[in-house]
């Protein structure tokens, strides 16, 4: 499949090192808002919507993880970025891992949040069926209930509403095709090929992709650093925004200028 021109936002100094932020299944690049402001003080931050999400096109499926990687490579080429720091959460983390394994020259460092190298497929395949049959709005509340811990969600109803609108706003077919990518993912053999300095972040209370998934990623990537945050569910970057932003900044500093 041909790469698509994804929707993206660019923040920060144009001459700074590039950081690419890749979103979770069902979210848009807006999920990274708490990180963008701090990162953009020192980096050229590129947050984008994975195909089928937000402002990006939703070509007919099926998609493969390599299609999603091709979209990122095409975006880097459009931006004139030979190398970039890459951070992704959930599906975004899977895209980042495959990118780092397949195109090592393009990835200066990698941060993988609340993701998996090998999922339990059935739940994601069932959700793909539901997206095509009933639309993403039919399960938006269920999905978002896994993104934040219940106490945090109860204290932040406006955030919950915004996240539910993100899921409901996803293209039904695009979401379904991306859910099938997540359900069929197997990056276990790719982990050993990742040479970029890697930070793996786990939400201790993540019901969607529990901590054993992130521990397996960290164990498979040579020299990977592992960070667990609690309380934290699937979108731990929102609930633990200061902690994770600080960890990302420290990771990027340690990796150095990619250029």
N, C-alpha and C positions, 0 to 999 in steps of 0.2 A: 504494500500500500504506500502511496506517496505521502510524504510528510505534509502536515497541514500548518498553516500560519496561525499559531495560537495567540490568543489575547494576552497581553502582558502589561505590567506597570514597571516603570524605571524610576528609581529614587536614589539620591546621593550623588556625589561628585562623578562627573563623566570620565575623569581620568583615574579613578580609583580601581583597585582590584574588584573583579566581578563576583558576586554571590548570587546564585540561582536558588529560588525557593519553589518547591514543587508540592502541590496540594494533595490532600486526602481524597479518597473516593467520596463523592457527594458534596465536597466543599468547593469553594472557589479560592482564588489567591487572597481574598479578604481574610481568610483564617490566619494569615501571617501578620496581620496588622500590628500586634503587640511587638513583634520582632523587627519589623521594617524600620521603624523610627530610630531605634538604637543602632541597628546595623548601618543605616544610611549615613550616620555621622562620619563613617570611615570607609564605607564600601559603596560600590555601584550595585545597588540591590535590584535584581530582576525577579519579580514574582509573576508567575504566569498561571493560566487556567489550563489544566490538562484537557485534551480533546474531549468533547461531550459535556464539558462543564463551563459555567460562567459565560464569558464572551468568546470562547473558542468554538470553532466549527465542530459539528458532530457527524462526521461521515458515516455511511452505513458500515456496520460491523461485518464480520468479527474483527477485533483488534488483537494484536500481539503486544507483548512488552517491548519488543523491538520497534514497533510502530511508535510507541510513546517515547522511546529513546530517540528515534529519528526526528520527532518533533522538537526535542530539546536541542539536538545537534543543529537543526535548521535554524532555531532561534539564536543560538550562539553565533552561527555564521552570519545571520542578519545583523547582529549587534557588533560584529567584528571582534568577538571574544575568542581568542585561541584556547585559553584555559580559564576555568572558573572553579570557585568553591561551590559545592552542590549540597543542599540540604533538602530532604524530603520526608514527609510524614505519611505512613501507611502506604497507599499506592504510590505516592511521591517518593517514598523511601525505596520501594521496589524499582522504580524508574532510575533512581540514583545509583543503586547497586548494579543494575544491569549496564548503565552508562559507564560506571567506573571500571567494570570488568571488560567491557567491549571496546571502550574508547579511552584507555588509561591516559593518553596524552592530553585529553581535554579536561580531566578532573584533578584539580590541585589538592582538594581535600573533600571528604564526604562526611555528612552527618545524616544518620538514619534514625528517625524517631518513630516509635510505636508501629513498627513494621514487621514483616515476616519474609523469610526466604522460602517458606513452604506452608501454605495455609490448609485448613480443613475446608475442602471445596464446597460442600453441599449448601451451607448457609448463603454463600455468595451466589451460587447458581440459582438457588430459590429466589433470591432477591432480584436477579436478572429477569426471571420469569414474571415476578410481580411488577417490575418496572414497566415491562412491555404490556402487561395485561391491565394494570390498574393505575399506572403512573407513579412517579417517585413521591408525589404528595401523600400517597396511601401509606407509606412507611416512614415518612420524614421524622415524626415524633419518636418512633422506635429507634431509629438510627441515632438520633441526637441524644437519646437517653444513655447511649454508651460512650458519648464523647466527653461528658463531664461527670464528676462524681455527684451523686444525688444531693448532698448538702450544698455544694457549689452551685449546682443548677437551681436549687430552690432560692438561693440568694441572688441569682442573676437572671431573672425571667426575661429581660430584654435581650440578653445574649442568646438565650435558648430560642427565643422567637426568631432572631436573626439567622441562627444556624439552621433552624427548621426551614426557613425560607430559602436558604442556600440549597438544601437537599431537594425541596419541592421545585426549585427553579432549574434543576439539572434537566438536560434533554433526556427523555425517557429511554430512547434507543442508545444514546451515547453513554448514559449511566449503565445500562444493561451490558453493553459491550465491555465497559471498563470493569464491571463487577465480574464478568467472565474471565478477564485477565487476572484479577486477584484470586479467583477461585482456582484457576489453572496454574498459578505461579509455581515454579520450582527453580530457585536460584542457588540451590545448595552447592552445585559444582562451580558456580561463579565466585563464591566467597573467597576461595583460595587465590583467585586471579586478581583480587582487588589490592592494589599497592598504595593507593592514596591514604594518607593519614585519616583514620575513621573514628568518629564518635558515634556510639549507639546509645540512644535514650529510650528508657522504658517507663511507662506509667504503671506504678505498682498496683493500681486498681483498674487496669484496662480490661474490660470484659470482652472487647472485640478481638484484640490480638494480645493475649496475656504475656507476662514477662518471660516465660520460657522461650517464646519466639525471638525476643531480642537477645536473650542470653545465647541462643544458638547462633545468631548472626555474629555477635561479638567473639564467640569462640572460633568461628570459621574464618575471620579476617585477621591476618597477622598484625599484632600490635594494637588492635582496636581498644579504645577506651569505652568503658560501660558506665552509664549513669542511670540510676533509678530515682524517680521522684515520687513523693507521696505527700498529700493525696494527689492522685493524677489518674485520669481515665484515658480515653483514646486520643483526644486532642489535648494532651498534657501541656502543649505550648501555650494554651490559653489559661489554664488553671494555675500553672506554675511559670507564668510568663517571665518574671524577673530571673528566676533560677535558670531557666532554659536559655534565655537571651544571654545571660552571663556565661553559661557553659559554651554557647556557640561562639561568643567573642573570644573566649580563652582558647578554644579549639582553632579558630581562624588565625589568631596571633601565633600559636605554636606552629601552624602549617607554613606561615610566611607568605610573602607576596608571590602569587602564581606566575607573574610575568617574567 
